[in-house]
Amino acid sequence: MISIKMLCEGLMAVPDHPGMENEVTGIASDSRKLETGNLFVAISGFESDGHDYIAEAVRRGACGLVVEKDVGEQAVPVVRVKESRQILAKLANRFYGQTLKSLQLFGITGTNGKTTVSYLLESVLKTAGFDVGLIGTVRYRWKEKKMAAKRTTPDMVELYQLLQNMEKDGVRAVVMEVSSHALALHRVLGMQFRAAVFTNLSRDHLDFHPSLEAYGRSKANLFSMLSPNGVAVINGDDPASGLMLQSVNGRAVTYGKNNPQVDYQIEIIEEIQGKTRFALVYQGRRVDLTTRLWGAFNVMNCAAAAVVGLELGLDEKAIREGIEKIERVEGRMEVIDSSRGFQVIVDYAHTPDALHHLLIAARGFTQKRLFVLFGCGGDRDKGKRPEMGKIAEDLADEIIITSDNPRTEDPEAIIRDILSGIRSMARVVHIVDRKEAIHAVLDRARDGDTVVIAGKGHEDYQEIGSKRFPFDDRVIVKMYLGIL
C-alpha cells in the first residue's frame, strides 16, 4: 500500500490532513477515467482546465487532489503545487516506476522517420529474440495486442499504464517514438533509455514551439535521459546533430553518408529490383544490409535501427534479417499499384522536408509525369504552407492542392496560403474536397505516371471543425480503382 503522504513526500509540501494516509490506487488527470482511490491531478491544459472538474473527481471517488489553484475546502485532502503537469510526471514515475526496472526503453525522436525507424528497430529486436512493445504515431502494440494511437507519445499516466500492461505480458523491450510535445510536456520525465535515436530536424510544430531552435532543444532533452549503459545514436549528417550531442549524458555514436567524421559510414552498393543494398562501415568492420523500403531517406532510417542493434551487440544476421523483413510501413511510401499502368504512393509527409524527400524518391522511379496531391493541417504552423507549395512546384509535374485536416480553419484560406508559395498556376489545380481531389488526380494519371498523395498517410479520419469523420486516402484510392 502507498498513501498520498508517502507518494507526495519530497516532491511538494504535504498538508496536515488526516486523509493524507488514504491509500492511492492510481493516478488520474482525466476525471472521466478516474477510478475509486485514484489521486486526481488537475492540469491547466491547452483546451480544458482540470480544476473545472474537481467536483466530478471527488464524486467519482478521488482519494485526494493535487492542484495549482485555490479550489476551497474539499471532502478529501488538497495538495497545492506550482506546476501540476510536472508534478504529475513525477508522481506517475514514483507510483508506476517499478515497472520500468524490468524494461529496456528505446526512444526515437526527430521531425521525420520516427515511425519507420521504430518499425525497423522493433523488427530487429524481435528477430534477435526480444519480446517487444511498440508505442508510436500509428498504433501501440505488443504480443497479440493492438491499440489505435491517440497521440505519438501518450500522456504520462496513460504511458506508464501502457508500459505496466506490457511488462505484465512479458515484454522486456519497448520501442517508443518520443515527440517534442512529449518532451516539452514532461511525459517521459524520469524515464531512462537504453538507446536514444535522433533522425533529423526540420520545420514542424512551430504552432507549439516558439522557434525552430526551441523545437530542437526540446528534442535534445531525450539524450539527457540515457540509462547508465545507454547509447545515443545520432544522424551526423543533420545540422542539428551538434545540439543533440551536447545534451548526451553518456556514450554517443553517429551515422551518416555525407560526413567523413561520423562513426558509422553508409556506403550505397546498388539499387535493383525494388531493393537497396548498402553497407555500414565502422572501426574496420563492414556490415552488408538490404532494405525493401524505397528512397535514400529510408536507407538512413535503416542505418539508425541497424546501429542500435550493433551497439547492443546483437547478432549481425538478426540485424540483417530484421531490416529486410520490413517491406512497408503503414502510410509511409505505401504503394498502391493500379491496373491502369500508373502507381499511387500514399505518404504521411506533412512537413516541407518530408515532402521534399518524398518527391525526390518518387521522381527516381517515375517513367513519365509525377503528380502530387496535398494540403496542410488547420490550426497548425502556417509558415510551412508556402514552403510546401514551392517544393511541389519545383519537384512535381502536376500539383493538386486540397484539404488535409482543416480543423477550425477555413479550408480555402489554407489553400491560399499554400498557393502563395507557387510562382505559376499553369500546373496547379485546387479542389477543396479531398475525395473529389483524389478522384480528379486519378482521372488524369496515365501509364507510366506516379501519383503521390501526401499529408495523411495512415490516418483513417479527417478533422473538420471539432469533429473527426471517417476518411482514409488508401481506401478512397482503392475504391475508385475498383480494387477494394
N, C-alpha and C positions, 0 to 999 in steps of 0.2 A: 504494500500500500504506500502511496505517496500523497501527502497532504498539500494543500495550497501553500502553506508556510514552507514546507520542505522544497517545493518546486520554485518558489519565488525568492528564497533567501539568497543573498549575494548578487541578485540581479536588480533589486529595487527595494525601496523602503517598505517594510512589512507592517501594516497597521495592527494595533492591539484589538483583535476582534475574535471572539470565540469560534466563529466559523472558519478561521484560518486553519483549523485542524481538520476541516472537511476533506474527505478523500476525493482526489481528482481521477476521473475515469478516462479523460481525454481532453484535448484542446480543440476549441472551435472559434472561428472568426466569422462564420456564416450562421446566423440564428436559425436558418431553415434546416441546417444539417446538425444542429446541436442535439446531443443526447443527454439523458439524465446523468448528472455528476460531472459534466464537462465544465472546464474553466473557459468562460467566454471572454475573448479579447476583442475590444471594439476598435476597429480601424477606421480612420478618416480617409475613405477611399476617393478615387477619381470620379466615380459615378454615384456612389451612395456612401452614407456615413453610418458605421456600425453603432454609433451612440444613439441613433434613432430607433434601434431595435433592442434596447436594454430590457424593456418590459417583456418583450416576447421571449428573450433569452431566459429571463427569470421564470417566466411562466412555463417554459419547456424543461426546467429543472437544472439550470446552471448552478454549479456549486459556489461560484464566485465570479467577479468581474474585474477585468483589467482595462482601464480607461485612460484617455488623455484629458477628458473634460469633466467638469463637475456634473455628476448625474444624481446628486442628492442622496438621501438615505435609501437604502435598499434592504430587502429581506436577507440578502447574502452579503458577504464581505466584498468591499470595493478597494482595489489597489490602484492608485493614481500614478501614472508614469508620464515621461515627456514624449516619448515616441513609441507608440504601441506596436507599430509594424516591426520595428527592430526587436522589441521585446518578445513579440510573437515568435520570431525565428529562434530566439534563444530558449524560450520555453519549450517549443516543439523539439529542439535539439536535445534539451535536457530530458524531456518526457519520453521521446521515441528513440533517442540516440543510441541506446543499447543495441538496437537493430543493426546499426552501421558497423559494429565491430566484426561482424562475420561477412561483410560485403566489400568487394573491391569496386570502387566507383571510377568510371572513365568519363570525363567531361569533354565535350566538344563545343567550341564557340567559334564565331566568325560570321560574317554577313551572309555568305553563300557556302553551300557544300556541307552544312552540318548534318542534314538528313542522310545524304548519300554516304558520308564518312561513317555515320552511326550504323547504317545497314551493313557496310563493308566490315567494320570492326566487330559487329555482332556476329557476322558470318565467320570471321577469322577465329574469334574466341570459341564459338560453338564447334568449329572443326577441330580445334585444339582440345576439346573435351570439357569446356566450361558449361555450366548451366547459366544461361544469360537472360537478363531482363533488358528491355529497351524502353526508353522514355524519350519521346520526341514530338515533332510537329505533326506527323501523320497519325500515329497511334502509340499507345502504351501496350506492351505485350511481354509475356513470359510463359514458359511451358506451353500449355494449350490455351492460355487465356489471352483475350484481346479486348482493349477498350479504345474507343474513339478519343483522340486527344482534344481537350478543351483549349489548351494552350501549349506552346512548345515545352516550357518548364512549368509544372503545376505550382500552385501556391504552396507555401511551406508545410502547412498541415496536411494537405492532400498528398504532397510529395512524400512526407515521412510515412504516412499511412500506406501509400503505394509500395514504398521500399519495405515496410514491415510485412505486407502481404507477400511480396516476392520472397523475402527471407524465409518466411514460414513455409513456402512451397519449395524450398531447396535451392533457390537462386543464390549464386555466390559472386556473380559479376554483373554489374549494371552499367550499360552504355547510355549516357544521358546527354541530350542536346541542352546546352546551357545558354539561354538567351541573355542579351544585355539587360532586358527588363528584369529577369530573374536575379541578376547580379546587383542591379541598382536597387531592387526592392527587397533584398536580403533573403530571397527564397532558398538559397543554398548556404546561408550563413552557418558556420560551424562544421560543415562537411569537409572531408579530406579526400582527395582524388589520387588514385594510383597512377593515372596518366591524365594529362590535360592537353587538348589539341587546339591549335589556332589555325584556321583555314585561310582567312583573308579579312580585309576590312575595306568596305566601300560605303557609299552613301546609302543610308537607310535609317528609319526610325527617328528622323530629326523633328518629328512632331512631339516626341517624348524627350529626347536628349537635346540640350541646348546647342550643341555643336558636334561636328564630326570628331573633334578631339575628346569631348566628354564621352561620346559614344565609345571611342577606342579605350579610354581609361576604364570605363565600366567593364568592358570585355577583359581587360588586362587583370582585373581583380581575381579572375579564376586561377591565375598562375601563382597567386599567393596562398592557394589552398591545397597545395600538394601534401600528400602523406609523407612521412619520413623517408620512405623508399620510392617516392613518386618521381615522375619524369614529365617535363613539359616537351611537347612535340610541336615545333613552330615552323610555319611556312616562311622560310628565309628569303623567298623572292618578294614577299609583300613588304611595302614600305613601312608598315606598322609593326613589323617583326621586332624592331628595336624596343618599342614601347612594351611589347609583351615580355621580351627577355628581361627588361628592367624589373618586372614585377615577380619574376620567378623566385620562389623561396627555397629551391632545391636544384636539382640537376636539369639541364635543358639540352636538347639536340634540335638541329634544324634540318630541313629538307628543301629541295628546290632543283630547278633545271637551268636557271639563268644566272646563277651566282656561284662562283668557284669557292666561296668561303663557307658554304653550307656543309654540314656533316654528312648528309645523305644526298649524293648526286643522282639525279634521274637521267637516264640515257634512253631515248626512244630508239627502239630497234626497227620495228616495222608496223605498219597498219595494213591489215589484209583480211578480207572476208569477215568484216564486222568485228574484228578483234584488234587490239593494240598490244604488242609485245614491248615491254620495257624492262629496264634493269635498275636496281638500286645499288650504287657503289659506295662503300664506306670502309674505312680502315683496311683497305686492301682486299676486302671481300666483295663479292658480286652476287646479288640475288636476282634471278630472272623471274619475271612475273608477266601474266597475261590478264587483260580485262576485256569483257564483252560490252562494257559501257562506252558510249561514244563521246568524243570530244577530248581536247587536251586538258581541259579543267578536270575531267574525271580521272585522268592519269594522276593529277595532283591529289585528288581525293583518295585514290587507291594507294598512293605512296604514303599518305598520312596514316591510313589504317595499317599498312604493312610495317611502317617504322614503329608504331606502338607494339605490334607483335614481336618485332625483332628486339626492341628494348626490354620486353618482358622475358625474352629468352625462349620464345615459342619455337617449335619445330618449323623449319622453313617450308616443308611440304604442306603443313597445315595452313601456313600463311598463303602459299600459292593457291591451294585449293579453295580456301575461304574467299579470296579475292575473285577467282574465276567463277565461283558459283553464282555470283550476283549478276544476273542478266539485265535486270531493270530495277528501278526504284520508283515506287508509285508517284506519278505526276512529275517525274524528273526525266526529261528526254524520253518520254513514253511514246513509242512509235505505234501508230495505227496504219496498217497497210490497207489501201483500198483496191478494189478490183478495177479501178479506172486508170491505174498506172501511175498515180501520184501517191505520195505518202504524207501523213499528218503527224506532227510532233506536238504533244501536249506537255507543257512545262510550267513549273511554278514561278519562273523568273519574273520578279516584280520590282527589281532594282535596276538602275542603269548598267551597272557592272554585269549583273546576271544576264540581262538581255543582250548585252554586247557579246559575251562569250557564247551564249546560246546561238545567236545568229552566225557568228564565225564558224561554229561547229556545223551548223546546218548547211552553210554555204559549201562546206567541204564535200558533201555527198549529194548536192543538188545538181541535177543534169541541166535543167532549164531555169525556170523562174522560181524565186524564193518569195513566198508570201508571208507576212507576219500580221497577226491579229492580236491586239492587246488593249488594255485600258489601264487606269490607275485607281487605287482604292481611295474612297472618300474619307474625310476626317483624318487624313494622314499627311505626311510631308508633301507639300505642294511643289517644292523646289525641284523634285526629281522628275516631274511630269514633262517639262520641255526638254530636259536632257534625254529622256527615253524617246521622245518624238524625233530628236536629231539622230540618235543612234539607229532607229528604224529606217530613217531616210537614207542614212549613209550605207547601210548594210543589206537592205531588202529591196526587191524589185517592185513589189506591190504592198501597200500598207492599208490595213483596215483598223480604224480606231473605234473602240466601243466601250461599253461599261465593264467595270470589274466588279467591285463591291462598293457601290456609291455611298452606302450608309445614309447619313443625313444630308449629304451634299447634292446639289443639282447635277445629274449626270452630264448635261450639256455643258455646264461650266467646267467640269473636269476635262471633258474632251477639248474644250477651247484652250485650256492650259497646255495640254499635250501638243495641240496643233501650233501653238505659239513657238515651238522649237523647230518646226518644219519650214524650210525655205520655200519650197514649191509644192503646190497641192496637186500637181499633174498626176502623181501616182498614188494619191490618197483618197480613201473613201471613209466616211464616218457614219456609223449606224449605231444609234443608242442601244437598241435591244440586242443583247448579246447573242441570243439564239438566232435571231434574224441575221446578225452579222456572220455567225458561223456558217449558216446556210449559204449566204452570199459568197463567201470566200471559197467554199467547196464547189459551188456552181462554176466559179471562174477557173479553178485549177484544172490542169490538163496533164497528159502523160509526160513524165519526167520532172514535174514540178514538186516542190515541197511546201507544205503549209505548216507554219508554226503558230500554235495557239498558246499564248503566254499569259502568265499572271495568276492563274488559279490552280493549275496542276491537279493535285489530289483532292481539292475541295469539292464537296458534294452539295454545296449550297451557294446562294448569292444573297448578300446582305443589302437590303433595300429599306431605307428608313431604319427603324429599330428592330426589324424582323429578318429572319432567315427563311429563304424559300428554297426548296429542293432545286438544285442545278449542278450538273456535272458536265464539264466540257467533253469528256470522253464519251459519256452516254449520248450527248447531243450529236456528236460526230458519228458514232456507230449506228444510231437510229437513222440518221439521214442517209448513210451509206448502205443501209439495209443489212448490217452485219450484227444486229442485236435484236 
